[in-house]
Each structure stands twice: as C-alpha cells, then as structure tokens.
Amino acid sequence: MSMHSYRGFEIYPLIYPHVPAANGAPHNYDAGFDAAVRICLRGATDTQTQSQTYRLRDNGPFGTAGDARRASVRYAENIIDDNRETHAFLSNAG
C-alpha cells in the first residue's frame, strides 16, 4: 500500500475492482476500479492517533488503478485543505 504525506497527515489510497469477484472467480479489472482514501494523523511517538476513511463518489468507475490512486490522493488533499478550520480531526495536524 502506498502512503503519501500531506500537511502532517498520512494518506493511504484504497483501490479495489469495481465488480467484486464472485465465488473464486478472478477479478474483472476491465470493469474499472473504485476508490476510497484513509487519512491518518500520527502522534509524537509515531503511533496512529486518529484516522478517517472516505469513499470517493464519482460518476463511474476509474479506468485504471493509477487513475483511481491519483484521484484518491487529490480527494484527500482537498478534504484536508477545505476542512481544517471546521473539523477537529483535520485541525490537529501541524
């Protein structure tokens, strides 16, 4: 799992196939990918103090896993930037 750092937060893109595999069948990656993102705040002793997970709401599945990953990071950065003043979890980072 790749991690990105932004304004004191750790961002973890969560990418998964749009169509779940059924009964041991292989994943259908041609159907695209859905995405979520986990935003974490670390404490002074490098322990996780808080985290929130957000699902990306898009008009349809992303065409590639890379597109979904990039959109997840942008989405998390926008959440952090737009809500630092109003959301206690997001205002705790440096």
Phi and psi restraints in degrees (range 20) as a CNS / XPLOR table:
assign (resid 1 and name C) (resid 2 and name N)
       (resid 2 and name CA) (resid 2 and name C) 1.0 -83.8 20.0 2
assign (resid 2 and name N) (resid 2 and name CA)
       (resid 2 and name C) (resid 3 and name N) 1.0 147.4 20.0 2
assign (resid 2 and name C) (resid 3 and name N)
       (resid 3 and name CA) (resid 3 and name C) 1.0 -125.5 20.0 2
assign (resid 3 and name N) (resid 3 and name CA)
       (resid 3 and name C) (resid 4 and name N) 1.0 139.4 20.0 2
assign (resid 3 and name C) (resid 4 and name N)
       (resid 4 and name CA) (resid 4 and name C) 1.0 -120.6 20.0 2
assign (resid 4 and name N) (resid 4 and name CA)
       (resid 4 and name C) (resid 5 and name N) 1.0 145.9 20.0 2
assign (resid 4 and name C) (resid 5 and name N)
       (resid 5 and name CA) (resid 5 and name C) 1.0 -108.9 20.0 2
assign (resid 5 and name N) (resid 5 and name CA)
       (resid 5 and name C) (resid 6 and name N) 1.0 135.3 20.0 2
assign (resid 5 and name C) (resid 6 and name N)
       (resid 6 and name CA) (resid 6 and name C) 1.0 -151.8 20.0 2
assign (resid 6 and name N) (resid 6 and name CA)
       (resid 6 and name C) (resid 7 and name N) 1.0 118.0 20.0 2
assign (resid 6 and name C) (resid 7 and name N)
       (resid 7 and name CA) (resid 7 and name C) 1.0 50.5 20.0 2
assign (resid 7 and name N) (resid 7 and name CA)
       (resid 7 and name C) (resid 8 and name N) 1.0 40.4 20.0 2
assign (resid 7 and name C) (resid 8 and name N)
       (resid 8 and name CA) (resid 8 and name C) 1.0 87.6 20.0 2
assign (resid 8 and name N) (resid 8 and name CA)
       (resid 8 and name C) (resid 9 and name N) 1.0 -0.9 20.0 2
assign (resid 8 and name C) (resid 9 and name N)
       (resid 9 and name CA) (resid 9 and name C) 1.0 -107.0 20.0 2
assign (resid 9 and name N) (resid 9 and name CA)
       (resid 9 and name C) (resid 10 and name N) 1.0 153.4 20.0 2
assign (resid 9 and name C) (resid 10 and name N)
       (resid 10 and name CA) (resid 10 and name C) 1.0 -101.6 20.0 2
assign (resid 10 and name N) (resid 10 and name CA)
       (resid 10 and name C) (resid 11 and name N) 1.0 132.7 20.0 2
assign (resid 10 and name C) (resid 11 and name N)
       (resid 11 and name CA) (resid 11 and name C) 1.0 -114.9 20.0 2
assign (resid 11 and name N) (resid 11 and name CA)
       (resid 11 and name C) (resid 12 and name N) 1.0 124.4 20.0 2
assign (resid 11 and name C) (resid 12 and name N)
       (resid 12 and name CA) (resid 12 and name C) 1.0 -117.9 20.0 2
assign (resid 12 and name N) (resid 12 and name CA)
       (resid 12 and name C) (resid 13 and name N) 1.0 105.9 20.0 2
assign (resid 12 and name C) (resid 13 and name N)
       (resid 13 and name CA) (resid 13 and name C) 1.0 -67.7 20.0 2
assign (resid 13 and name N) (resid 13 and name CA)
       (resid 13 and name C) (resid 14 and name N) 1.0 136.8 20.0 2
assign (resid 13 and name C) (resid 14 and name N)
       (resid 14 and name CA) (resid 14 and name C) 1.0 -118.9 20.0 2
assign (resid 14 and name N) (resid 14 and name CA)
       (resid 14 and name C) (resid 15 and name N) 1.0 107.9 20.0 2
assign (resid 14 and name C) (resid 15 and name N)
       (resid 15 and name CA) (resid 15 and name C) 1.0 -114.0 20.0 2
assign (resid 15 and name N) (resid 15 and name CA)
       (resid 15 and name C) (resid 16 and name N) 1.0 134.8 20.0 2
assign (resid 15 and name C) (resid 16 and name N)
       (resid 16 and name CA) (resid 16 and name C) 1.0 -148.3 20.0 2
assign (resid 16 and name N) (resid 16 and name CA)
       (resid 16 and name C) (resid 17 and name N) 1.0 154.2 20.0 2
assign (resid 16 and name C) (resid 17 and name N)
       (resid 17 and name CA) (resid 17 and name C) 1.0 -60.7 20.0 2
assign (resid 17 and name N) (resid 17 and name CA)
       (resid 17 and name C) (resid 18 and name N) 1.0 143.0 20.0 2
assign (resid 17 and name C) (resid 18 and name N)
       (resid 18 and name CA) (resid 18 and name C) 1.0 -64.8 20.0 2
assign (resid 18 and name N) (resid 18 and name CA)
       (resid 18 and name C) (resid 19 and name N) 1.0 -38.5 20.0 2
assign (resid 18 and name C) (resid 19 and name N)
       (resid 19 and name CA) (resid 19 and name C) 1.0 -105.0 20.0 2
assign (resid 19 and name N) (resid 19 and name CA)
       (resid 19 and name C) (resid 20 and name N) 1.0 115.5 20.0 2
assign (resid 19 and name C) (resid 20 and name N)
       (resid 20 and name CA) (resid 20 and name C) 1.0 -64.3 20.0 2
assign (resid 20 and name N) (resid 20 and name CA)
       (resid 20 and name C) (resid 21 and name N) 1.0 148.2 20.0 2
assign (resid 20 and name C) (resid 21 and name N)
       (resid 21 and name CA) (resid 21 and name C) 1.0 -72.7 20.0 2
assign (resid 21 and name N) (resid 21 and name CA)
       (resid 21 and name C) (resid 22 and name N) 1.0 142.0 20.0 2
assign (resid 21 and name C) (resid 22 and name N)
       (resid 22 and name CA) (resid 22 and name C) 1.0 -115.8 20.0 2
assign (resid 22 and name N) (resid 22 and name CA)
       (resid 22 and name C) (resid 23 and name N) 1.0 130.8 20.0 2
assign (resid 22 and name C) (resid 23 and name N)
       (resid 23 and name CA) (resid 23 and name C) 1.0 47.2 20.0 2
assign (resid 23 and name N) (resid 23 and name CA)
       (resid 23 and name C) (resid 24 and name N) 1.0 51.8 20.0 2
assign (resid 23 and name C) (resid 24 and name N)
       (resid 24 and name CA) (resid 24 and name C) 1.0 80.4 20.0 2
assign (resid 24 and name N) (resid 24 and name CA)
       (resid 24 and name C) (resid 25 and name N) 1.0 0.1 20.0 2
assign (resid 24 and name C) (resid 25 and name N)
       (resid 25 and name CA) (resid 25 and name C) 1.0 -72.1 20.0 2
assign (resid 25 and name N) (resid 25 and name CA)
       (resid 25 and name C) (resid 26 and name N) 1.0 152.5 20.0 2
assign (resid 25 and name C) (resid 26 and name N)
       (resid 26 and name CA) (resid 26 and name C) 1.0 -68.0 20.0 2
assign (resid 26 and name N) (resid 26 and name CA)
       (resid 26 and name C) (resid 27 and name N) 1.0 157.4 20.0 2
assign (resid 26 and name C) (resid 27 and name N)
       (resid 27 and name CA) (resid 27 and name C) 1.0 -65.9 20.0 2
assign (resid 27 and name N) (resid 27 and name CA)
       (resid 27 and name C) (resid 28 and name N) 1.0 147.6 20.0 2
assign (resid 27 and name C) (resid 28 and name N)
       (resid 28 and name CA) (resid 28 and name C) 1.0 -99.1 20.0 2
assign (resid 28 and name N) (resid 28 and name CA)
       (resid 28 and name C) (resid 29 and name N) 1.0 84.8 20.0 2
assign (resid 28 and name C) (resid 29 and name N)
       (resid 29 and name CA) (resid 29 and name C) 1.0 -70.6 20.0 2
assign (resid 29 and name N) (resid 29 and name CA)
       (resid 29 and name C) (resid 30 and name N) 1.0 -19.3 20.0 2
assign (resid 29 and name C) (resid 30 and name N)
       (resid 30 and name CA) (resid 30 and name C) 1.0 -66.5 20.0 2
assign (resid 30 and name N) (resid 30 and name CA)
       (resid 30 and name C) (resid 31 and name N) 1.0 -20.9 20.0 2
assign (resid 30 and name C) (resid 31 and name N)
       (resid 31 and name CA) (resid 31 and name C) 1.0 -78.8 20.0 2
assign (resid 31 and name N) (resid 31 and name CA)
       (resid 31 and name C) (resid 32 and name N) 1.0 -6.0 20.0 2
assign (resid 31 and name C) (resid 32 and name N)
       (resid 32 and name CA) (resid 32 and name C) 1.0 97.9 20.0 2
assign (resid 32 and name N) (resid 32 and name CA)
       (resid 32 and name C) (resid 33 and name N) 1.0 -171.4 20.0 2
assign (resid 32 and name C) (resid 33 and name N)
       (resid 33 and name CA) (resid 33 and name C) 1.0 -134.6 20.0 2
assign (resid 33 and name N) (resid 33 and name CA)
       (resid 33 and name C) (resid 34 and name N) 1.0 145.9 20.0 2
assign (resid 33 and name C) (resid 34 and name N)
       (resid 34 and name CA) (resid 34 and name C) 1.0 -104.8 20.0 2
assign (resid 34 and name N) (resid 34 and name CA)
       (resid 34 and name C) (resid 35 and name N) 1.0 166.6 20.0 2
assign (resid 34 and name C) (resid 35 and name N)
       (resid 35 and name CA) (resid 35 and name C) 1.0 -146.2 20.0 2
assign (resid 35 and name N) (resid 35 and name CA)
       (resid 35 and name C) (resid 36 and name N) 1.0 151.9 20.0 2
assign (resid 35 and name C) (resid 36 and name N)
       (resid 36 and name CA) (resid 36 and name C) 1.0 -139.3 20.0 2
assign (resid 36 and name N) (resid 36 and name CA)
       (resid 36 and name C) (resid 37 and name N) 1.0 172.6 20.0 2
assign (resid 36 and name C) (resid 37 and name N)
       (resid 37 and name CA) (resid 37 and name C) 1.0 -144.6 20.0 2
assign (resid 37 and name N) (resid 37 and name CA)
       (resid 37 and name C) (resid 38 and name N) 1.0 138.9 20.0 2
assign (resid 37 and name C) (resid 38 and name N)
       (resid 38 and name CA) (resid 38 and name C) 1.0 -108.2 20.0 2
assign (resid 38 and name N) (resid 38 and name CA)
       (resid 38 and name C) (resid 39 and name N) 1.0 126.5 20.0 2
assign (resid 38 and name C) (resid 39 and name N)
       (resid 39 and name CA) (resid 39 and name C) 1.0 -109.4 20.0 2
assign (resid 39 and name N) (resid 39 and name CA)
       (resid 39 and name C) (resid 40 and name N) 1.0 122.8 20.0 2
assign (resid 39 and name C) (resid 40 and name N)
       (resid 40 and name CA) (resid 40 and name C) 1.0 -120.0 20.0 2
assign (resid 40 and name N) (resid 40 and name CA)
       (resid 40 and name C) (resid 41 and name N) 1.0 148.2 20.0 2
assign (resid 40 and name C) (resid 41 and name N)
       (resid 41 and name CA) (resid 41 and name C) 1.0 -118.4 20.0 2
assign (resid 41 and name N) (resid 41 and name CA)
       (resid 41 and name C) (resid 42 and name N) 1.0 127.8 20.0 2
assign (resid 41 and name C) (resid 42 and name N)
       (resid 42 and name CA) (resid 42 and name C) 1.0 -97.3 20.0 2
assign (resid 42 and name N) (resid 42 and name CA)
       (resid 42 and name C) (resid 43 and name N) 1.0 147.8 20.0 2
assign (resid 42 and name C) (resid 43 and name N)
       (resid 43 and name CA) (resid 43 and name C) 1.0 -86.3 20.0 2
assign (resid 43 and name N) (resid 43 and name CA)
       (resid 43 and name C) (resid 44 and name N) 1.0 -177.9 20.0 2
assign (resid 43 and name C) (resid 44 and name N)
       (resid 44 and name CA) (resid 44 and name C) 1.0 -65.7 20.0 2
assign (resid 44 and name N) (resid 44 and name CA)
       (resid 44 and name C) (resid 45 and name N) 1.0 -28.1 20.0 2
assign (resid 44 and name C) (resid 45 and name N)
       (resid 45 and name CA) (resid 45 and name C) 1.0 -97.1 20.0 2
assign (resid 45 and name N) (resid 45 and name CA)
       (resid 45 and name C) (resid 46 and name N) 1.0 22.7 20.0 2
assign (resid 45 and name C) (resid 46 and name N)
       (resid 46 and name CA) (resid 46 and name C) 1.0 61.8 20.0 2
assign (resid 46 and name N) (resid 46 and name CA)
       (resid 46 and name C) (resid 47 and name N) 1.0 29.3 20.0 2
assign (resid 46 and name C) (resid 47 and name N)
       (resid 47 and name CA) (resid 47 and name C) 1.0 -103.4 20.0 2
assign (resid 47 and name N) (resid 47 and name CA)
       (resid 47 and name C) (resid 48 and name N) 1.0 148.6 20.0 2
assign (resid 47 and name C) (resid 48 and name N)
       (resid 48 and name CA) (resid 48 and name C) 1.0 -72.7 20.0 2
assign (resid 48 and name N) (resid 48 and name CA)
       (resid 48 and name C) (resid 49 and name N) 1.0 124.5 20.0 2
assign (resid 48 and name C) (resid 49 and name N)
       (resid 49 and name CA) (resid 49 and name C) 1.0 -98.5 20.0 2
assign (resid 49 and name N) (resid 49 and name CA)
       (resid 49 and name C) (resid 50 and name N) 1.0 -35.3 20.0 2
assign (resid 49 and name C) (resid 50 and name N)
       (resid 50 and name CA) (resid 50 and name C) 1.0 -152.0 20.0 2
assign (resid 50 and name N) (resid 50 and name CA)
       (resid 50 and name C) (resid 51 and name N) 1.0 153.2 20.0 2
assign (resid 50 and name C) (resid 51 and name N)
       (resid 51 and name CA) (resid 51 and name C) 1.0 -154.4 20.0 2
assign (resid 51 and name N) (resid 51 and name CA)
       (resid 51 and name C) (resid 52 and name N) 1.0 153.8 20.0 2
assign (resid 51 and name C) (resid 52 and name N)
       (resid 52 and name CA) (resid 52 and name C) 1.0 -138.1 20.0 2
assign (resid 52 and name N) (resid 52 and name CA)
       (resid 52 and name C) (resid 53 and name N) 1.0 143.8 20.0 2
assign (resid 52 and name C) (resid 53 and name N)
       (resid 53 and name CA) (resid 53 and name C) 1.0 -117.1 20.0 2
assign (resid 53 and name N) (resid 53 and name CA)
       (resid 53 and name C) (resid 54 and name N) 1.0 134.0 20.0 2
assign (resid 53 and name C) (resid 54 and name N)
       (resid 54 and name CA) (resid 54 and name C) 1.0 -126.5 20.0 2
assign (resid 54 and name N) (resid 54 and name CA)
       (resid 54 and name C) (resid 55 and name N) 1.0 133.3 20.0 2
assign (resid 54 and name C) (resid 55 and name N)
       (resid 55 and name CA) (resid 55 and name C) 1.0 -90.0 20.0 2
assign (resid 55 and name N) (resid 55 and name CA)
       (resid 55 and name C) (resid 56 and name N) 1.0 134.4 20.0 2
assign (resid 55 and name C) (resid 56 and name N)
       (resid 56 and name CA) (resid 56 and name C) 1.0 -74.3 20.0 2
assign (resid 56 and name N) (resid 56 and name CA)
       (resid 56 and name C) (resid 57 and name N) 1.0 130.8 20.0 2
assign (resid 56 and name C) (resid 57 and name N)
       (resid 57 and name CA) (resid 57 and name C) 1.0 -103.2 20.0 2
assign (resid 57 and name N) (resid 57 and name CA)
       (resid 57 and name C) (resid 58 and name N) 1.0 108.5 20.0 2
assign (resid 57 and name C) (resid 58 and name N)
       (resid 58 and name CA) (resid 58 and name C) 1.0 -126.6 20.0 2
assign (resid 58 and name N) (resid 58 and name CA)
       (resid 58 and name C) (resid 59 and name N) 1.0 168.3 20.0 2
assign (resid 58 and name C) (resid 59 and name N)
       (resid 59 and name CA) (resid 59 and name C) 1.0 -70.0 20.0 2
assign (resid 59 and name N) (resid 59 and name CA)
       (resid 59 and name C) (resid 60 and name N) 1.0 -21.8 20.0 2
assign (resid 59 and name C) (resid 60 and name N)
       (resid 60 and name CA) (resid 60 and name C) 1.0 -167.8 20.0 2
assign (resid 60 and name N) (resid 60 and name CA)
       (resid 60 and name C) (resid 61 and name N) 1.0 -179.5 20.0 2
assign (resid 60 and name C) (resid 61 and name N)
       (resid 61 and name CA) (resid 61 and name C) 1.0 -69.1 20.0 2
assign (resid 61 and name N) (resid 61 and name CA)
       (resid 61 and name C) (resid 62 and name N) 1.0 153.7 20.0 2
assign (resid 61 and name C) (resid 62 and name N)
       (resid 62 and name CA) (resid 62 and name C) 1.0 -76.7 20.0 2
assign (resid 62 and name N) (resid 62 and name CA)
       (resid 62 and name C) (resid 63 and name N) 1.0 145.4 20.0 2
assign (resid 62 and name C) (resid 63 and name N)
       (resid 63 and name CA) (resid 63 and name C) 1.0 -69.0 20.0 2
assign (resid 63 and name N) (resid 63 and name CA)
       (resid 63 and name C) (resid 64 and name N) 1.0 -34.5 20.0 2
assign (resid 63 and name C) (resid 64 and name N)
       (resid 64 and name CA) (resid 64 and name C) 1.0 -133.6 20.0 2
assign (resid 64 and name N) (resid 64 and name CA)
       (resid 64 and name C) (resid 65 and name N) 1.0 160.6 20.0 2
assign (resid 64 and name C) (resid 65 and name N)
       (resid 65 and name CA) (resid 65 and name C) 1.0 -64.2 20.0 2
assign (resid 65 and name N) (resid 65 and name CA)
       (resid 65 and name C) (resid 66 and name N) 1.0 -34.8 20.0 2
assign (resid 65 and name C) (resid 66 and name N)
       (resid 66 and name CA) (resid 66 and name C) 1.0 -63.7 20.0 2
assign (resid 66 and name N) (resid 66 and name CA)
       (resid 66 and name C) (resid 67 and name N) 1.0 -42.5 20.0 2
assign (resid 66 and name C) (resid 67 and name N)
       (resid 67 and name CA) (resid 67 and name C) 1.0 -61.2 20.0 2
assign (resid 67 and name N) (resid 67 and name CA)
       (resid 67 and name C) (resid 68 and name N) 1.0 -42.7 20.0 2
assign (resid 67 and name C) (resid 68 and name N)
       (resid 68 and name CA) (resid 68 and name C) 1.0 -65.1 20.0 2
assign (resid 68 and name N) (resid 68 and name CA)
       (resid 68 and name C) (resid 69 and name N) 1.0 -40.2 20.0 2
assign (resid 68 and name C) (resid 69 and name N)
       (resid 69 and name CA) (resid 69 and name C) 1.0 -64.9 20.0 2
assign (resid 69 and name N) (resid 69 and name CA)
       (resid 69 and name C) (resid 70 and name N) 1.0 -46.3 20.0 2
assign (resid 69 and name C) (resid 70 and name N)
       (resid 70 and name CA) (resid 70 and name C) 1.0 -63.4 20.0 2
assign (resid 70 and name N) (resid 70 and name CA)
       (resid 70 and name C) (resid 71 and name N) 1.0 -41.3 20.0 2
assign (resid 70 and name C) (resid 71 and name N)
       (resid 71 and name CA) (resid 71 and name C) 1.0 -64.2 20.0 2
assign (resid 71 and name N) (resid 71 and name CA)
       (resid 71 and name C) (resid 72 and name N) 1.0 -36.2 20.0 2
assign (resid 71 and name C) (resid 72 and name N)
       (resid 72 and name CA) (resid 72 and name C) 1.0 -63.0 20.0 2
assign (resid 72 and name N) (resid 72 and name CA)
       (resid 72 and name C) (resid 73 and name N) 1.0 -44.9 20.0 2
assign (resid 72 and name C) (resid 73 and name N)
       (resid 73 and name CA) (resid 73 and name C) 1.0 -64.4 20.0 2
assign (resid 73 and name N) (resid 73 and name CA)
       (resid 73 and name C) (resid 74 and name N) 1.0 -45.6 20.0 2
assign (resid 73 and name C) (resid 74 and name N)
       (resid 74 and name CA) (resid 74 and name C) 1.0 -60.8 20.0 2
assign (resid 74 and name N) (resid 74 and name CA)
       (resid 74 and name C) (resid 75 and name N) 1.0 -42.2 20.0 2
assign (resid 74 and name C) (resid 75 and name N)
       (resid 75 and name CA) (resid 75 and name C) 1.0 -60.6 20.0 2
assign (resid 75 and name N) (resid 75 and name CA)
       (resid 75 and name C) (resid 76 and name N) 1.0 -45.4 20.0 2
assign (resid 75 and name C) (resid 76 and name N)
       (resid 76 and name CA) (resid 76 and name C) 1.0 -63.8 20.0 2
assign (resid 76 and name N) (resid 76 and name CA)
       (resid 76 and name C) (resid 77 and name N) 1.0 -43.6 20.0 2
assign (resid 76 and name C) (resid 77 and name N)
       (resid 77 and name CA) (resid 77 and name C) 1.0 -60.4 20.0 2
assign (resid 77 and name N) (resid 77 and name CA)
       (resid 77 and name C) (resid 78 and name N) 1.0 -40.8 20.0 2
assign (resid 77 and name C) (resid 78 and name N)
       (resid 78 and name CA) (resid 78 and name C) 1.0 -65.5 20.0 2
assign (resid 78 and name N) (resid 78 and name CA)
       (resid 78 and name C) (resid 79 and name N) 1.0 -40.7 20.0 2
assign (resid 78 and name C) (resid 79 and name N)
       (resid 79 and name CA) (resid 79 and name C) 1.0 -60.6 20.0 2
assign (resid 79 and name N) (resid 79 and name CA)
       (resid 79 and name C) (resid 80 and name N) 1.0 -46.1 20.0 2
assign (resid 79 and name C) (resid 80 and name N)
       (resid 80 and name CA) (resid 80 and name C) 1.0 -62.7 20.0 2
assign (resid 80 and name N) (resid 80 and name CA)
       (resid 80 and name C) (resid 81 and name N) 1.0 -48.5 20.0 2
assign (resid 80 and name C) (resid 81 and name N)
       (resid 81 and name CA) (resid 81 and name C) 1.0 -66.0 20.0 2
assign (resid 81 and name N) (resid 81 and name CA)
       (resid 81 and name C) (resid 82 and name N) 1.0 -41.0 20.0 2
assign (resid 81 and name C) (resid 82 and name N)
       (resid 82 and name CA) (resid 82 and name C) 1.0 -80.4 20.0 2
assign (resid 82 and name N) (resid 82 and name CA)
       (resid 82 and name C) (resid 83 and name N) 1.0 -16.4 20.0 2
assign (resid 82 and name C) (resid 83 and name N)
       (resid 83 and name CA) (resid 83 and name C) 1.0 -124.0 20.0 2
assign (resid 83 and name N) (resid 83 and name CA)
       (resid 83 and name C) (resid 84 and name N) 1.0 9.9 20.0 2
assign (resid 83 and name C) (resid 84 and name N)
       (resid 84 and name CA) (resid 84 and name C) 1.0 -61.1 20.0 2
assign (resid 84 and name N) (resid 84 and name CA)
       (resid 84 and name C) (resid 85 and name N) 1.0 -33.9 20.0 2
assign (resid 84 and name C) (resid 85 and name N)
       (resid 85 and name CA) (resid 85 and name C) 1.0 -81.6 20.0 2
assign (resid 85 and name N) (resid 85 and name CA)
       (resid 85 and name C) (resid 86 and name N) 1.0 -25.1 20.0 2
assign (resid 85 and name C) (resid 86 and name N)
       (resid 86 and name CA) (resid 86 and name C) 1.0 -109.6 20.0 2
assign (resid 86 and name N) (resid 86 and name CA)
       (resid 86 and name C) (resid 87 and name N) 1.0 -15.4 20.0 2
assign (resid 86 and name C) (resid 87 and name N)
       (resid 87 and name CA) (resid 87 and name C) 1.0 -113.4 20.0 2
assign (resid 87 and name N) (resid 87 and name CA)
       (resid 87 and name C) (resid 88 and name N) 1.0 119.2 20.0 2
assign (resid 87 and name C) (resid 88 and name N)
       (resid 88 and name CA) (resid 88 and name C) 1.0 -57.2 20.0 2
assign (resid 88 and name N) (resid 88 and name CA)
       (resid 88 and name C) (resid 89 and name N) 1.0 -43.1 20.0 2
assign (resid 88 and name C) (resid 89 and name N)
       (resid 89 and name CA) (resid 89 and name C) 1.0 -58.3 20.0 2
assign (resid 89 and name N) (resid 89 and name CA)
       (resid 89 and name C) (resid 90 and name N) 1.0 -43.3 20.0 2
assign (resid 89 and name C) (resid 90 and name N)
       (resid 90 and name CA) (resid 90 and name C) 1.0 -79.0 20.0 2
assign (resid 90 and name N) (resid 90 and name CA)
       (resid 90 and name C) (resid 91 and name N) 1.0 -19.5 20.0 2
assign (resid 90 and name C) (resid 91 and name N)
       (resid 91 and name CA) (resid 91 and name C) 1.0 -88.3 20.0 2
assign (resid 91 and name N) (resid 91 and name CA)
       (resid 91 and name C) (resid 92 and name N) 1.0 -3.2 20.0 2
assign (resid 91 and name C) (resid 92 and name N)
       (resid 92 and name CA) (resid 92 and name C) 1.0 -82.7 20.0 2
assign (resid 92 and name N) (resid 92 and name CA)
       (resid 92 and name C) (resid 93 and name N) 1.0 -14.0 20.0 2
assign (resid 92 and name C) (resid 93 and name N)
       (resid 93 and name CA) (resid 93 and name C) 1.0 -85.7 20.0 2
assign (resid 93 and name N) (resid 93 and name CA)
       (resid 93 and name C) (resid 94 and name N) 1.0 158.0 20.0 2
